[in-house]
């Protein structure tokens, strides 16, 4: 009796053993063995912290992983142009520093990580060290950084933690040189930190992950839900505790798992198997998973067509979807990042802008512009060159 009562207490959360014993006695009074009903509980949501979003999103969810990789890699591949006034300066020191930010990272690695931080946390922190030829840029992981504010509430420094060590880095050095760049995505309720796109799709992320776990559970149970063993004694008897425990052990050892799928179930006298099937409504979790995938892609600004998500025909073809991806997602992010670096590292009238002409996905737009200018007979050659971003002939 005590062994079975303890099992009931653990399984159904009855709390104390005497309550479990009482429920066991009530179960024995029933005409059948026992009845289990499972109801819906409160939903459990993933935390919105950088660590949780990284683990449950980027490291576990294929849609999030692909969205972040696509945006970060596409953004890092876009070259920057430097201008001072109207003159292009391809050898500007800022471009050289971005091209080789430190001894470990290349330009692509540095910018991919920077964009990844922004997409998963809403923030990116860059530290500037050294001077002259020894100058370098390093990325600081957002979850290791806390912002220090002054009496007026605005940032004056950051605290960076690495293990047990903590160091305070002022935003500006004593000589006035800016040492820290903090990039943020718009947050409507926080003046100091940014808002991660994935946080807006947190519900969709949990639904997608839960649907995957549900599919895995079905596969582990012969790709179908369990049934119920019903004990209908002919003379009013019930399963003894020892019989109940032996039956449970046999089911776990001999009939659970994918390797035992389809194995016939041998029942002794008084036991009957009642299979439980999934209704079409229950099977709707497949469409719910696809809808969650589209919501995640929407939050990141990636057309679902580029991710192979079915049920989305917003764009006529892949080329249009790819062009919209660059125009609406990649280029705005690259432009705001380049502008922030120009104001942080540059002097005077330095402007850093993305070179849209180098993006193959936008080549059709460029060809259409050149064709229109070629037909514009009222423009001079220098005016046409200026319209497409080139200077006048020397």
C-alpha positions as CSV (number, residue, x, y, z in Angstrom):
1,X,0.0,0.0,0.0
2,X,2.7,2.5,1.0
3,X,4.7,1.9,-2.2
4,X,1.7,2.5,-4.5
5,X,0.6,5.5,-2.4
6,X,4.0,7.1,-2.7
7,X,3.9,6.6,-6.5
8,X,0.5,8.3,-6.7
9,X,1.9,11.1,-4.6
10,X,4.8,11.7,-6.9
11,X,2.8,11.3,-10.1
12,X,-0.2,13.4,-9.3
13,X,1.2,15.9,-6.8
14,X,-1.0,14.8,-3.9
15,X,1.6,16.0,-1.4
16,X,1.3,13.9,1.7
17,X,1.2,10.1,2.0
18,X,-2.0,9.9,3.9
19,X,-3.8,11.9,1.1
20,X,-2.3,9.5,-1.4
21,X,-3.6,6.5,0.6
22,X,-7.0,8.0,0.7
23,X,-7.1,8.5,-3.1
24,X,-5.9,5.0,-3.5
25,X,-8.7,3.7,-1.4
26,X,-11.2,5.7,-3.5
27,X,-9.7,4.3,-6.7
28,X,-10.1,0.8,-5.4
29,X,-13.8,1.4,-4.8
30,X,-14.2,2.2,-8.5
31,X,-15.5,-0.5,-11.0
32,X,-12.3,0.0,-13.0
33,X,-8.7,0.1,-12.0
34,X,-8.1,3.9,-12.1
35,X,-8.7,6.8,-14.3
36,X,-6.2,9.5,-15.3
37,X,-7.3,12.8,-16.8
38,X,-4.8,15.4,-18.1
39,X,-5.8,19.0,-18.4
40,X,-4.1,22.1,-19.7
41,X,-1.9,24.0,-17.3
42,X,-0.4,27.5,-17.4
43,X,2.0,28.1,-20.3
44,X,5.7,28.4,-19.4
45,X,7.6,31.0,-21.4
46,X,11.3,31.4,-22.2
47,X,13.1,34.2,-20.4
48,X,13.9,37.3,-22.5
49,X,17.5,37.4,-21.3
50,X,20.4,37.2,-23.8
51,X,21.5,33.8,-22.5
52,X,18.0,32.3,-22.8
53,X,17.3,33.8,-26.2
54,X,20.7,32.5,-27.4
55,X,20.2,29.0,-26.1
56,X,16.5,28.5,-26.9
57,X,16.6,30.5,-30.1
58,X,19.9,30.6,-32.0
59,X,21.3,27.4,-30.6
60,X,18.1,25.3,-30.6
61,X,15.7,26.7,-33.1
62,X,16.5,26.3,-36.8
63,X,14.4,29.2,-38.0
64,X,16.0,31.7,-35.5
65,X,19.5,30.3,-36.3
66,X,19.0,30.8,-40.0
67,X,17.5,34.2,-39.7
68,X,20.3,35.5,-37.6
69,X,23.0,33.9,-39.8
70,X,21.4,35.3,-43.0
71,X,21.2,38.9,-41.7
72,X,24.6,38.9,-40.0
73,X,26.4,37.3,-42.9
74,X,24.7,39.4,-45.5
75,X,25.3,42.6,-43.5
76,X,29.0,41.8,-43.0
77,X,29.5,41.2,-46.7
78,X,28.3,44.7,-47.7
79,X,31.4,47.0,-48.3
80,X,31.5,50.5,-46.9
81,X,32.3,53.7,-48.7
82,X,34.0,56.6,-47.0
83,X,33.5,60.2,-48.1
84,X,34.8,63.5,-46.7
85,X,32.5,66.2,-48.1
86,X,31.9,65.2,-51.7
87,X,35.2,63.4,-52.2
88,X,35.5,59.6,-51.8
89,X,38.4,58.5,-49.6
90,X,38.9,54.8,-50.1
91,X,42.1,54.8,-48.0
92,X,40.5,56.4,-45.0
93,X,42.1,55.2,-41.7
94,X,38.7,54.2,-40.3
95,X,38.1,51.8,-43.2
96,X,41.5,50.3,-42.6
97,X,40.7,49.8,-38.9
98,X,37.3,48.2,-39.7
99,X,39.1,46.0,-42.3
100,X,41.3,44.6,-39.5
101,X,39.8,45.5,-36.2
102,X,42.2,43.4,-34.1
103,X,44.8,40.6,-34.3
104,X,42.1,37.8,-34.0
105,X,39.1,38.9,-36.0
106,X,38.7,39.7,-39.7
107,X,36.3,42.3,-40.9
108,X,33.6,39.7,-41.7
109,X,34.0,37.9,-38.3
110,X,33.9,41.2,-36.4
111,X,30.8,42.5,-38.1
112,X,29.0,39.1,-38.1
113,X,29.4,39.0,-34.3
114,X,28.4,42.6,-33.9
115,X,25.2,42.1,-35.9
116,X,24.5,38.8,-34.0
117,X,24.7,40.6,-30.7
118,X,22.3,43.2,-31.9
119,X,19.8,40.7,-33.2
120,X,19.8,38.5,-30.1
121,X,20.1,41.2,-27.4
122,X,19.2,44.5,-29.0
123,X,22.7,45.8,-28.0
124,X,26.3,45.7,-29.3
125,X,29.3,47.1,-27.4
126,X,32.6,47.9,-29.0
127,X,35.7,48.8,-27.0
128,X,38.5,50.9,-28.6
129,X,42.0,50.3,-27.3
130,X,45.5,51.6,-28.1
131,X,46.6,54.4,-30.4
132,X,48.0,54.8,-33.9
133,X,49.2,51.6,-35.4
134,X,48.3,49.6,-32.2
135,X,44.7,50.8,-32.2
136,X,42.2,47.9,-32.1
137,X,38.5,47.3,-31.7
138,X,37.0,44.5,-29.5
139,X,33.4,43.3,-29.1
140,X,32.0,42.9,-25.6
141,X,29.3,40.3,-25.0
142,X,26.1,42.1,-24.0
143,X,25.2,39.9,-21.1
144,X,28.6,40.8,-19.5
145,X,28.1,44.5,-19.7
146,X,26.1,46.8,-17.4
147,X,25.7,50.5,-18.0
148,X,26.9,53.0,-15.4
149,X,24.9,56.3,-15.4
150,X,25.8,59.7,-14.0
151,X,23.7,62.1,-11.8
152,X,21.6,63.1,-14.8
153,X,20.7,59.5,-15.6
154,X,22.7,59.3,-18.8
155,X,25.6,56.7,-19.4
156,X,29.1,57.7,-18.4
157,X,30.8,54.3,-18.3
158,X,30.2,50.5,-18.6
159,X,31.1,47.7,-16.3
160,X,32.5,44.6,-18.0
161,X,32.6,41.3,-16.2
162,X,34.6,38.3,-17.3
163,X,34.4,35.5,-14.7
164,X,35.2,37.0,-11.3
165,X,36.9,40.0,-12.8
166,X,35.2,43.3,-13.3
167,X,36.5,46.5,-14.9
168,X,35.0,49.9,-15.5
169,X,35.5,51.4,-18.9
170,X,34.6,55.1,-19.3
171,X,32.8,56.1,-22.5
172,X,35.4,58.8,-23.1
173,X,39.1,58.6,-22.1
174,X,40.7,61.5,-20.1
175,X,41.9,63.1,-23.3
176,X,38.4,63.1,-24.7
177,X,38.9,60.1,-27.0
178,X,35.7,58.0,-27.2
179,X,36.5,54.5,-26.0
180,X,33.1,52.7,-26.1
181,X,30.5,52.5,-28.8
182,X,27.1,51.3,-27.7
183,X,24.7,50.3,-30.6
184,X,21.1,49.8,-29.8
185,X,17.9,48.8,-31.5
186,X,14.8,50.9,-30.6
187,X,13.3,50.0,-27.2
188,X,10.1,51.9,-26.4
189,X,10.4,51.3,-22.6
190,X,14.2,51.5,-21.9
191,X,16.4,54.6,-22.4
192,X,19.7,52.6,-22.0
193,X,19.3,49.2,-23.6
194,X,18.0,48.0,-26.9
195,X,15.1,45.6,-27.8
196,X,15.9,42.3,-29.4
197,X,13.8,41.3,-32.5
198,X,13.6,37.8,-31.1
199,X,12.0,39.1,-28.0
200,X,9.0,40.2,-30.0
201,X,8.6,36.7,-31.4
202,X,9.1,35.0,-28.0
203,X,5.7,33.4,-28.0
204,X,6.2,32.0,-31.5
205,X,9.7,30.7,-30.5
206,X,8.2,28.7,-27.6
207,X,5.4,27.4,-29.8
208,X,7.8,26.2,-32.4
209,X,10.2,24.6,-29.9
210,X,7.2,22.9,-28.1
211,X,5.9,21.6,-31.4
212,X,9.3,20.0,-32.1
213,X,9.3,18.4,-28.7
214,X,5.8,17.1,-29.3
215,X,6.9,15.5,-32.6
216,X,9.9,13.9,-30.9
217,X,7.7,12.5,-28.1
218,X,5.4,11.0,-30.8
219,X,8.3,9.3,-32.6
220,X,9.5,7.9,-29.3
221,X,6.1,6.4,-28.8
222,X,5.7,4.7,-32.2
223,X,4.5,8.0,-33.7
224,X,1.1,7.8,-32.0
225,X,-0.2,8.8,-28.6
226,X,-0.5,6.3,-25.8
227,X,-3.7,4.5,-24.8
228,X,-5.0,3.4,-21.5
229,X,-4.9,0.0,-19.8
230,X,-8.4,-0.6,-18.2
231,X,-8.8,-3.2,-15.5
232,X,-12.3,-4.6,-15.4
233,X,-12.4,-7.4,-12.9
234,X,-15.3,-9.9,-13.0
235,X,-15.5,-10.5,-9.3
236,X,-14.8,-7.0,-7.9
237,X,-11.1,-7.5,-7.3
238,X,-8.4,-5.0,-8.0
239,X,-4.7,-5.0,-9.0
240,X,-2.5,-5.6,-6.1
241,X,0.3,-3.0,-5.6
242,X,2.9,-5.6,-6.6
243,X,0.9,-6.4,-9.8
244,X,0.6,-2.7,-10.6
245,X,4.4,-2.1,-10.2
246,X,5.3,-5.2,-12.3
247,X,2.9,-4.1,-15.1
248,X,4.4,-0.6,-15.2
249,X,8.0,-2.0,-15.3
250,X,7.1,-4.4,-18.1
251,X,5.5,-1.6,-20.2
252,X,8.5,0.7,-19.8
253,X,11.0,-2.1,-20.6
254,X,9.2,-4.0,-23.3
255,X,6.9,-1.6,-25.1
256,X,8.3,2.0,-25.0
257,X,10.7,3.6,-27.4
258,X,11.0,3.7,-31.2
259,X,12.7,0.2,-31.2
260,X,9.6,-1.4,-29.8
261,X,7.2,0.4,-32.3
262,X,4.4,-2.0,-33.4
263,X,5.2,-4.7,-31.0
264,X,2.1,-6.6,-30.0
265,X,0.9,-6.0,-26.4
266,X,0.2,-9.2,-24.4
267,X,-2.5,-8.7,-21.8
268,X,-3.4,-10.9,-18.9
269,X,-7.0,-11.6,-17.7
270,X,-9.0,-8.6,-16.8
271,X,-6.9,-6.1,-18.7
272,X,-8.1,-4.3,-21.9
273,X,-6.3,-1.8,-24.1
274,X,-8.1,1.4,-25.1
275,X,-6.2,3.2,-27.8
276,X,-6.4,7.0,-27.9
277,X,-6.2,8.7,-31.4
278,X,-5.5,12.3,-32.4
279,X,-8.4,14.2,-33.8
280,X,-7.8,16.6,-36.8
281,X,-8.0,19.5,-34.3
282,X,-5.2,17.9,-32.2
283,X,-3.0,17.5,-35.3
284,X,-3.3,21.2,-36.0
285,X,0.0,21.7,-34.2
286,X,1.7,21.2,-37.5
287,X,0.1,24.4,-38.9
288,X,0.8,26.1,-35.6
289,X,4.5,25.3,-36.1
290,X,4.5,26.8,-39.6
291,X,2.6,29.9,-38.3
292,X,5.2,30.3,-35.6
293,X,8.0,30.0,-38.2
294,X,6.4,32.8,-40.2
295,X,6.1,35.0,-37.1
296,X,9.8,34.5,-36.2
297,X,10.8,35.4,-39.8
298,X,8.5,38.4,-39.7
299,X,10.2,39.7,-36.4
300,X,13.6,39.5,-38.0
301,X,12.5,40.9,-41.4
302,X,13.4,37.8,-43.4
303,X,10.9,36.8,-46.1
304,X,9.6,33.3,-45.3
305,X,10.2,32.3,-48.9
306,X,13.9,32.6,-48.4
307,X,13.7,30.1,-45.4
308,X,11.6,27.6,-47.3
309,X,8.6,28.0,-45.1
310,X,5.4,26.8,-46.9
311,X,2.2,28.8,-47.1
312,X,3.7,32.2,-47.9
313,X,3.4,33.7,-51.4
314,X,3.9,37.4,-50.6
315,X,6.6,37.7,-53.4
316,X,6.2,36.5,-56.9
317,X,9.6,34.8,-57.0
318,X,12.8,34.2,-55.0
319,X,14.6,37.2,-56.6
320,X,12.0,39.7,-55.5
321,X,12.1,38.2,-51.9
322,X,15.8,38.5,-51.9
323,X,15.8,42.1,-53.1
324,X,13.2,43.0,-50.4
325,X,15.4,41.3,-47.8
326,X,18.3,43.5,-48.6
327,X,16.3,46.7,-49.1
328,X,14.1,46.4,-46.0
329,X,16.4,44.5,-43.5
330,X,20.1,44.4,-44.4
331,X,20.8,47.8,-45.8
332,X,19.0,49.8,-43.0
333,X,21.0,47.9,-40.4
334,X,24.3,48.3,-42.2
335,X,23.6,52.0,-42.9
336,X,22.9,52.9,-39.2
337,X,26.0,50.8,-38.1
338,X,28.3,52.6,-40.6
339,X,27.0,56.0,-39.6
340,X,27.6,55.2,-35.9
341,X,31.2,54.1,-36.6
342,X,31.8,57.3,-38.6
343,X,30.6,59.5,-35.7
344,X,32.6,57.4,-33.2
345,X,35.9,57.0,-35.0
346,X,35.9,59.7,-37.7
347,X,36.8,63.3,-37.7
348,X,35.2,66.3,-39.4
349,X,32.9,65.5,-42.2
350,X,33.6,61.8,-42.6
351,X,30.6,59.7,-43.8
352,X,30.5,56.0,-44.0
353,X,27.8,54.4,-46.2
354,X,27.1,50.9,-47.5
355,X,28.0,50.3,-51.2
356,X,24.7,49.1,-52.6
357,X,26.2,48.8,-56.1
358,X,28.3,45.8,-54.8
359,X,25.2,43.8,-53.8
360,X,24.3,41.3,-56.5
361,X,20.7,41.0,-55.4
362,X,20.1,44.7,-56.2
363,X,21.7,44.5,-59.7
364,X,18.3,44.6,-61.4
365,X,17.5,47.9,-59.7
366,X,20.9,49.3,-60.8
367,X,20.4,48.2,-64.4
368,X,16.9,49.8,-64.5
369,X,18.3,53.1,-63.1
370,X,21.1,53.2,-65.7
371,X,18.6,52.5,-68.5
372,X,16.4,55.4,-67.3
373,X,19.3,57.8,-67.2
374,X,20.5,56.7,-70.6
375,X,17.2,57.8,-72.0
376,X,17.2,61.1,-70.1
377,X,18.5,63.3,-72.9
378,X,18.0,66.5,-70.9
379,X,20.8,65.5,-68.5
380,X,24.5,66.1,-69.1
381,X,27.0,63.3,-68.7
382,X,28.2,64.7,-65.4
383,X,24.6,65.0,-64.1
384,X,24.0,61.3,-65.0
385,X,27.2,60.3,-63.3
386,X,26.2,62.2,-60.2
387,X,22.8,60.6,-60.2
388,X,24.3,57.1,-59.9
389,X,26.8,58.1,-57.2
390,X,29.9,58.8,-59.3
391,X,31.7,62.1,-59.4
392,X,32.1,64.4,-62.4
393,X,34.8,63.5,-65.0
394,X,38.2,65.0,-64.3
